[in-house]
Amino acid sequence: MQKFKVSFALVLFSYTSIVSAAEYTIKLITANANGQMMLMEPGYLKVEKGDTVNFVPADATHNAVSFSIPAGAESFATPMGEPTKVVFGRDGVYIYKCVPHSTLGMVGVIQVGKAVNLEQAKKEGAAFNAAVVMNKTRLTDYLSQVK
């Protein structure tokens, strides 16, 4: 009987973890209603471990590729123009960009749980910003929202 209780508890815990995971959408857009161009919407997103982010490009010219991630985390690269879901399993700050439009400041930040690598992300973000010609404060603004 004791073995059954432990097994049932593990199954219940696993089911609860799966059910409680949330799903979010980030739109990769050319221009929004306010006239802002080449952006991720939202640009900053906070999620929890196990949550899913669905990257949805507005057209075939957008993708999302991580370039600053926490130690031990998996990098991600979505195909051009295709909606793609990414599950985040490690705490930290993830910075990603649209490769064709990165110099235009098309970048985003996802915080998963605790920002364990914030200083590293800021340093790598500053290096990225050196090549940005438009929307130069966008990444800094997003990183300022990380708590």
Sequence and secondary structure as in RCSB ss.txt:
>XXXX:A:sequence
MQKFKVSFALVLFSYTSIVSAAEYTIKLITANANGQMMLMEPGYLKVEKGDTVNFVPADATHNAVSFSIPAGAES
FATPMGEPTKVVFGRDGVYIYKCVPHSTLGMVGVIQVGKAVNLEQAKKEGAAFNAAVVMNKTRLTDYLSQVK
>XXXX:A:secstr
 HHHHHHHHHHHHHHHHHHH  EEEEEEEEE TT  EEEEESSEEEE TT EEEEEESSTT   EEEE  TT   
 B  TT  EEEE  S EEEEEE GGGGGGT EEEEEESS TTHHHHHHHHHHHHTT  SSTTHHHHHHTT  
